[in-house]
Amino acid sequence: MTLDQYRSHVKVYFDPLVAIAIRCRLTPNFFTIAALVASAAAGVLFYLRLELLAILAVALNAFCDSMDGAVAREMKCQSKRGDFLDHAVDRYADIFIITGIFASGIVPWPIGVLALTGVLMASYLGTQAQAVGVGRVYGGLLGRADRLVLIMLVGIIDLIAPMSFYGLCWFGWLLLFFGIFGHITAFQRFAYVWAKVE
């Protein structure tokens, strides 16, 4: 089960922020591009080993990623173009953040590549389901919201109590987790869609 399934439950907390954003004439695309900039900043900051700032940038990315859809729904201006932009930005955000972590040298690159491929394949199959008429699939063990929350939590833990276990730091184990469960999630989504289409 992933946190993506609980988006509707947190709507009440975003409603006041959405109202403010609309009054300030901030568009859904503004938040989508802001999310992209925040993720790029997070990647660079992780690479520079400025973890606290990187965590804040990840939090900003998560916030903007939630706001773009919420503002679009409230303004009733959802569109295929906006959805396409959102998915493209989300994939680049995954690339920026994960690459920044393992490019810093704190995680071996093979584990970083495993994590990146797992994340991208899980996300790809979730959106590809929509392309073949099944609808967007958020199921599986590891969704995007889960990853962002885990990156922030592990980042905080790493700042408070850094450690190395079997040669891997907290982020090393996190990316290994992303790699393994990302591919498992991809397989779960593949199996679900395969059973739905002919």
Rosetta blueprint (number, residue, H / E / L):
1 M L
2 T L
3 L H
4 D H
5 Q H
6 Y H
7 R H
8 S H
9 H H
10 V H
11 K H
12 V H
13 Y H
14 F H
15 D H
16 P H
17 L H
18 V H
19 A H
20 I H
21 A H
22 I H
23 R H
24 C L
25 R L
26 L L
27 T L
28 P H
29 N H
30 F H
31 F H
32 T H
33 I H
34 A H
35 A H
36 L H
37 V H
38 A H
39 S H
40 A H
41 A H
42 A H
43 G H
44 V H
45 L H
46 F H
47 Y H
48 L L
49 R L
50 L L
51 E H
52 L H
53 L H
54 A H
55 I H
56 L H
57 A H
58 V H
59 A H
60 L H
61 N H
62 A H
63 F H
64 C H
65 D H
66 S H
67 M H
68 D H
69 G H
70 A H
71 V H
72 A H
73 R H
74 E H
75 M H
76 K L
77 C L
78 Q L
79 S L
80 K H
81 R H
82 G H
83 D H
84 F H
85 L H
86 D H
87 H H
88 A H
89 V H
90 D H
91 R H
92 Y H
93 A H
94 D H
95 I H
96 F H
97 I H
98 I H
99 T H
100 G H
101 I H
102 F H
103 A H
104 S L
105 G L
106 I L
107 V L
108 P L
109 W H
110 P H
111 I H
112 G H
113 V H
114 L H
115 A H
116 L H
117 T H
118 G H
119 V H
120 L H
121 M H
122 A H
123 S H
124 Y H
125 L H
126 G H
127 T H
128 Q H
129 A H
130 Q H
131 A H
132 V L
133 G L
134 V L
135 G L
136 R L
137 V L
138 Y L
139 G L
140 G L
141 L L
142 L L
143 G L
144 R H
145 A H
146 D H
147 R H
148 L H
149 V H
150 L H
151 I H
152 M H
153 L H
154 V H
155 G H
156 I H
157 I H
158 D H
159 L H
160 I H
161 A L
162 P L
163 M L
164 S E
165 F E
166 Y L
167 G L
168 L E
169 C E
170 W H
171 F H
172 G H
173 W H
174 L H
175 L H
176 L H
177 F H
178 F H
179 G H
180 I H
181 F H
182 G H
183 H H
184 I H
185 T H
186 A H
187 F H
188 Q H
189 R H
190 F H
191 A H
192 Y H
193 V H
194 W H
195 A H
196 K H
197 V L
198 E L
